[in-house]
Amino acid sequence: QVQLVESGGGLVKPGGSLRLSCAASGFTFSDYYMSWIRQAPGKALEWVSYINSDSSHTHYADSVEGRFTISRDNAKNLLYLQMRSLRAEDTAVYYCARVLYYGSSRYYFDNWGQGTLVSVSS
Amino acid sequence: DIQMTQSPSTLSASVGDRVTITCRASQSISSWLAWYQQKPGKGPKLLIYKASSLESGVPSRFSGSGSGTEFTLTISSLQPDDFATYYCQQYNSYSTFGQGTKVEVK
């Protein structure tokens, strides 16, 4: 069955950096777009970024554009999120999710990981 | 950006109740809407896509309807496992989630 396991979260100071990883199994990773979605404590879900299957196209929410970089290693079945210039408002549980993409920027998420917590605080 | 508004924010219900959650889009999204269930400490689970298509393995007591700007998620007979928070997501243009509806024990 599809399994997505995030890691790399932790406590970081404002302005710091962190790299999240997501290990995928149970499906052909290289066939799918992948995405990161976050959820601040007690808040709703917020889409962060997606990457297409061969890494030729990425897209970011305005709130993280220029600070976060999504990437993937299809040989290792790994998805990454490099986060720089972190702010207090980036504090959230970060989920990786498998994307079902329908073209024209239409996509939803059919499998999610359990999440990893990122806390940004001095 | 397309905004999604769910109502109610919290819903108190009993096992066996019929439950309806509403999601409104700030502009037409055709049928490009998904519903998710989230339990504490877990990632969301896909229930419904394309407004009314039931994801494989999801019990048939869950159903979705609507198009354009107004959508509903209905649980025909609430079960103990259904107490959770539910989110809608538009995917007509990128992705936006509603703020969530918590279904709690009455």
HADDOCK unambig.tbl for C-alpha pairs under 7 A between the chains (distance, minus, plus):
assign (segid A and resid 44 and name CA) (segid B and resid 99 and name CA) 4.93 0.50 0.50
assign (segid A and resid 44 and name CA) (segid B and resid 100 and name CA) 6.30 0.50 0.50
assign (segid A and resid 45 and name CA) (segid B and resid 97 and name CA) 6.13 0.50 0.50
assign (segid A and resid 46 and name CA) (segid B and resid 97 and name CA) 6.70 0.50 0.50
assign (segid A and resid 47 and name CA) (segid B and resid 95 and name CA) 6.46 0.50 0.50
assign (segid A and resid 47 and name CA) (segid B and resid 96 and name CA) 6.95 0.50 0.50
assign (segid A and resid 105 and name CA) (segid B and resid 93 and name CA) 5.70 0.50 0.50
assign (segid A and resid 105 and name CA) (segid B and resid 94 and name CA) 5.13 0.50 0.50
assign (segid A and resid 106 and name CA) (segid B and resid 91 and name CA) 5.02 0.50 0.50
assign (segid A and resid 106 and name CA) (segid B and resid 92 and name CA) 5.46 0.50 0.50
assign (segid A and resid 106 and name CA) (segid B and resid 93 and name CA) 5.89 0.50 0.50
assign (segid A and resid 106 and name CA) (segid B and resid 94 and name CA) 5.78 0.50 0.50
assign (segid A and resid 107 and name CA) (segid B and resid 91 and name CA) 5.60 0.50 0.50
assign (segid A and resid 107 and name CA) (segid B and resid 94 and name CA) 6.92 0.50 0.50
assign (segid A and resid 108 and name CA) (segid B and resid 91 and name CA) 6.41 0.50 0.50
assign (segid A and resid 110 and name CA) (segid B and resid 46 and name CA) 5.64 0.50 0.50
assign (segid A and resid 111 and name CA) (segid B and resid 45 and name CA) 6.90 0.50 0.50
assign (segid A and resid 112 and name CA) (segid B and resid 43 and name CA) 5.64 0.50 0.50
assign (segid A and resid 112 and name CA) (segid B and resid 44 and name CA) 6.40 0.50 0.50
assign (segid A and resid 113 and name CA) (segid B and resid 43 and name CA) 5.71 0.50 0.50
assign (segid A and resid 114 and name CA) (segid B and resid 42 and name CA) 5.22 0.50 0.50
assign (segid A and resid 114 and name CA) (segid B and resid 43 and name CA) 4.73 0.50 0.50
assign (segid A and resid 115 and name CA) (segid B and resid 43 and name CA) 6.45 0.50 0.50
